Amino acid sequence: MSRHFSYEIDERRIRILLKENTLPFSEETWKNYLQQSKPIDATTKIPQLNLPAISISKPALLTGVFIILVGGFTFLIAKFVDFSGAKSNINLVREVKPEPDNYRLPQSPEIESSKSITENTQPKDSIKTEPLTVLETNTVQPIISSPQPSTNSNTLQVTNLPKNSVPEDSSNKTVRKKPKKEVEIMESKPLNTNIPLITPEEPELELK
Amino acid sequence: MSANDLFILLSKNDLNTKKDLFEANYPFMSSVAIRFSKNEMQAKQMVIACFDSVIQNFLLLKNRQSQFSEFLKTAFLTEAVKFIKAIRNEYYVASTVYAPGEENKNYNLFENNEIIDYNTAAPSVVIKSIQGLVPSQRLVFNLYVVDGYQLPEIAEILEASEQTVKSNLEKARYHFQKNIEKNLKESKHEQAL
């Protein structure tokens, strides 16, 4: 197209000219119509749905389709995946019924009888932690087992105090002894003193 | 004849009624067909095909009180556009290349120092000039200049963008004027002979 083009046509005149320009009607025209026209179908009486023309660009349509697809897959996956934390915040607390029988160990009847004896001699509640008196000395000498305890001050002595007694001198350093627990008297079998004399045959040594 | 009676007769395919309607509306249909088509033969085919389509569309109307002549004026234009667009070997190919048969492409207005008065051109020259346009430009020129449609309406009818319609209209005006010049020269040359 030339840049110097000037449109000089009167379009109003062109409009009138073109609208007035018609073809004459003749029987030949009607015969041509009868030969070429198609009969009206009864099925065409169904009303056509005039859908509104929605102009959507291809890129926008493709983007929308992809978003729908990705969203659908995400929703499907989210249904099967548990997004809650691996460690549940719920602390499982075991209900412990306060029954005293839960803390008792099963015991045999003999032990129970021995236990009853010990109970008579020493009640359970009377166990006390009694410190022992220890005399401090510079040198430590081996302890000589003797029926009577030595009164040497240089030796380390341990006075066997009775269980229920309270030390008189509390100023000295005392070593606390672990509280004695109840000792279960187990069944003990008597040892057989009669040892069978089985002497293997030994070879006679030749003394030279 | 009432619209309801007309509807009943057309649904029964009454030939007399159809002939009366065809004859009454033939001038309008032929004027549209001539300016929309590339030649007279194609125009006659367009009249027959589009008239059948208009009758079928009229029978599908819910409002049976509408006048057939008023309905035909808008429906025939729509069917004519569809008819031209259906001729794919002409519509989609000719829209991008020049029409065949053009040997002399010299449109120099000042070659012989002639001043051309476009407004004195004969109707046959104007018809021939508009039929010389490519189908897409011909449709846009007819709908805008002759039928009075606006560019957005034409874009909706042709299913194209408004920019495309505007571009086609500018090209149509340019080639229409050039065709008038060429046809005027040819007619003067024929008269001289």
Boltz contact constraints between the chains, C-beta under 6 A:
constraints:
  - contact:
      token1: [A, 1]
      token2: [B, 174]
      max_distance: 6.0
  - contact:
      token1: [A, 5]
      token2: [B, 174]
      max_distance: 6.0
  - contact:
      token1: [A, 7]
      token2: [B, 173]
      max_distance: 6.0
  - contact:
      token1: [A, 8]
      token2: [B, 118]
      max_distance: 6.0
  - contact:
      token1: [A, 9]
      token2: [B, 118]
      max_distance: 6.0
  - contact:
      token1: [A, 9]
      token2: [B, 177]
      max_distance: 6.0
  - contact:
      token1: [A, 10]
      token2: [B, 119]
      max_distance: 6.0
  - contact:
      token1: [A, 11]
      token2: [B, 145]
      max_distance: 6.0
  - contact:
      token1: [A, 13]
      token2: [B, 119]
      max_distance: 6.0
  - contact:
      token1: [A, 15]
      token2: [B, 146]
      max_distance: 6.0
  - contact:
      token1: [A, 17]
      token2: [B, 123]
      max_distance: 6.0
  - contact:
      token1: [A, 17]
      token2: [B, 126]
      max_distance: 6.0
  - contact:
      token1: [A, 18]
      token2: [B, 35]
      max_distance: 6.0
  - contact:
      token1: [A, 18]
      token2: [B, 146]
      max_distance: 6.0
  - contact:
      token1: [A, 19]
      token2: [B, 31]
      max_distance: 6.0
  - contact:
      token1: [A, 21]
      token2: [B, 31]
      max_distance: 6.0
  - contact:
      token1: [A, 21]
      token2: [B, 123]
      max_distance: 6.0
  - contact:
      token1: [A, 22]
      token2: [B, 27]
      max_distance: 6.0
  - contact:
      token1: [A, 22]
      token2: [B, 30]
      max_distance: 6.0
  - contact:
      token1: [A, 22]
      token2: [B, 31]
      max_distance: 6.0
  - contact:
      token1: [A, 23]
      token2: [B, 30]
      max_distance: 6.0
  - contact:
      token1: [A, 25]
      token2: [B, 23]
      max_distance: 6.0
  - contact:
      token1: [A, 25]
      token2: [B, 26]
      max_distance: 6.0
  - contact:
      token1: [A, 33]
      token2: [B, 48]
      max_distance: 6.0
  - contact:
      token1: [A, 36]
      token2: [B, 48]
      max_distance: 6.0
  - contact:
      token1: [A, 37]
      token2: [B, 52]
      max_distance: 6.0
  - contact:
      token1: [A, 40]
      token2: [B, 13]
      max_distance: 6.0
  - contact:
      token1: [A, 44]
      token2: [B, 56]
      max_distance: 6.0
  - contact:
      token1: [A, 47]
      token2: [B, 60]
      max_distance: 6.0
